[in-house]
Amino acid sequence: MPSIQIDGYPAIKNHLNQYEPKLSKRGDKGKTKYNLRDCAYMGEFEKEKVVWGNISYESRFSYSPNELMINAPANILTSDTESIKYLVACMNSSIFNWEFSNTGIDLGRAFEWKKQYVEKIHIPQYKGKESIKQKIEQKVIEIFDLVRSNKDTTHLEAEIDELVMDLYQLTPEEREIVNGI
């Protein structure tokens, strides 16, 4: 994103000049004392990403294919090494939600889903189980299609949940614990 050249806005420049001593001392200035530093991660907003808000009762991660800006308090996750569709599926799974509910910040009726807590939750490895990962990603794509048509996705979400638990190799008893049965 290019910087706005303040010389094209003399009234604003004149107004800001009254704060010149403070502007010159700022550590976060960009190319001139008038503008803020360039956002180092601006390019991440143009990538495929996982997005989520800070406060929720349970996992509420969304997929964004590209060029979506969000405001605070919200977060994004991009990856150059892992499939975003796979990550969003795992992050919306009941086991991810269960693990976060046992380690995250409990606000009483909701949880605070800050990045530094979310990134501590495990994403299952799929080495040797690439076919399960591919099934998960395909079901995520099917969910996108159903959502666009305003159709129910509950059955696909449950199927993804089971596949994620398969990656963790959970026993039936462990699945009951995760599902609160």
C-alpha positions in Angstrom: 0.0 0.0 0.0 1.6 3.3 -1.1 2.0 6.1 1.4 -0.2 9.1 1.0 1.9 12.2 0.1 0.9 14.9 2.6 2.1 17.7 0.4 -1.1 17.2 -1.6 -3.1 18.1 1.5 -1.8 21.5 2.7 -4.6 22.0 5.2 -3.8 18.7 6.9 -0.1 19.4 6.8 -0.6 22.8 8.4 -2.7 21.4 11.1 -0.1 18.6 11.9 2.7 21.2 11.9 1.5 22.5 15.3 2.5 19.0 16.7 5.9 19.1 15.0 8.1 18.4 18.1 6.1 15.3 19.0 5.9 14.1 15.4 9.7 14.3 15.0 10.2 12.2 18.2 7.9 9.4 17.1 9.6 6.0 16.7 6.8 4.7 14.5 7.0 7.2 11.7 7.4 6.2 8.1 9.3 8.0 5.4 8.3 11.4 6.8 7.4 12.6 10.3 3.8 12.9 9.1 3.0 9.3 8.3 3.0 6.1 10.3 5.4 3.3 9.4 4.4 0.9 6.7 2.5 -2.1 8.0 5.1 -4.9 7.8 2.4 -7.6 7.4 0.1 -5.7 5.0 0.8 -8.4 2.3 -0.7 -11.1 4.5 -4.2 -9.6 4.0 -3.9 -10.4 0.3 -3.3 -14.1 1.0 -5.6 -17.0 1.6 -6.1 -17.0 5.4 -7.9 -18.1 8.5 -9.7 -15.3 10.4 -11.3 -15.2 13.8 -12.6 -12.8 16.4 -11.1 -12.5 19.9 -14.2 -13.6 22.0 -16.4 -16.6 21.3 -18.1 -19.4 23.1 -16.4 -22.0 20.9 -14.2 -22.4 17.8 -15.4 -19.9 15.2 -12.6 -19.8 12.6 -13.5 -18.7 9.0 -11.8 -19.1 5.7 -10.9 -16.1 3.5 -9.7 -16.8 0.0 -7.9 -13.5 -0.4 -7.9 -9.7 0.0 -10.0 -9.4 3.1 -9.1 -6.8 5.7 -10.2 -7.2 9.3 -10.3 -4.8 12.2 -9.3 -5.3 15.8 -10.0 -7.2 17.8 -9.6 -10.0 15.3 -6.8 -12.2 14.0 -5.5 -13.7 10.8 -3.4 -16.7 10.1 -1.6 -17.3 6.8 0.8 -20.1 5.9 3.3 -20.7 3.1 3.8 -24.3 4.2 0.3 -25.6 5.2 -3.1 -25.7 3.5 -5.3 -23.0 4.9 -8.4 -25.2 4.2 -6.8 -28.0 6.3 -6.0 -25.5 9.1 -9.4 -24.0 9.2 -11.0 -27.5 9.4 -8.7 -28.6 12.2 -9.2 -25.3 14.1 -13.0 -25.7 13.9 -12.9 -29.3 15.1 -14.3 -30.4 18.5 -10.9 -31.6 19.6 -9.3 -28.2 18.9 -12.2 -26.6 20.8 -11.9 -29.1 23.7 -8.1 -28.5 24.0 -8.6 -24.7 23.9 -11.4 -24.9 26.5 -8.9 -26.6 28.8 -6.0 -24.2 28.2 -7.4 -20.9 26.9 -8.6 -17.8 28.8 -12.0 -18.5 30.2 -14.1 -15.4 30.5 -17.0 -17.1 32.2 -19.5 -17.4 29.4 -17.0 -17.3 26.5 -13.3 -17.6 25.8 -10.7 -15.1 24.7 -9.3 -16.5 21.4 -6.1 -14.4 21.3 -3.4 -15.5 18.8 -0.8 -16.3 21.5 -3.2 -18.9 23.0 -4.6 -20.3 19.8 -1.2 -21.0 18.4 -0.5 -23.3 21.4 -3.2 -25.7 20.4 -2.1 -28.7 18.4 -2.8 -29.3 14.7 -2.6 -33.0 13.9 0.2 -34.3 11.7 -0.9 -36.2 8.7 2.4 -37.7 7.5 1.5 -41.2 6.1 -2.2 -40.2 6.2 -2.3 -37.7 3.3 -5.5 -39.3 2.1 -7.3 -38.2 5.3 -6.0 -34.7 4.8 -7.2 -34.7 1.2 -10.7 -35.8 2.3 -10.8 -33.0 4.9 -9.9 -30.4 2.3 -12.4 -31.7 -0.1 -15.2 -31.5 2.5 -14.2 -27.9 3.3 -14.7 -27.1 -0.4 -18.1 -28.8 -0.3 -19.0 -26.7 2.7 -18.1 -23.5 0.8 -20.4 -24.6 -2.0 -23.3 -25.3 0.4 -22.8 -22.1 2.3 -23.0 -20.1 -1.0 -26.3 -21.8 -1.6 -27.4 -21.2 2.0 -27.7 -24.9 2.7 -27.0 -26.9 5.9 -23.4 -28.0 6.4 -23.8 -29.8 9.7 -23.3 -33.3 8.3 -20.0 -32.3 6.5 -18.8 -30.6 9.7 -19.4 -33.8 11.6 -17.6 -35.8 9.0 -14.6 -33.5 9.2 -14.6 -33.7 12.9 -14.4 -37.5 12.7 -11.6 -37.3 10.2 -9.6 -34.9 12.4 -10.1 -37.3 15.4 -8.9 -40.1 13.1 -5.7 -38.2 12.6 -5.2 -37.9 16.3 -6.0 -41.7 16.5 -8.5 -41.1 19.3 -10.2 -44.1 20.9 -14.0 -44.2 21.2 -13.6 -43.3 24.9 -11.4 -40.3 24.1 -13.9 -39.2 21.4 -16.7 -39.3 24.0 -14.6 -37.1 26.3 -13.9 -34.6 23.5 -17.6 -34.6 22.6 -18.7 -34.1 26.2 -20.7 -37.4 26.2 
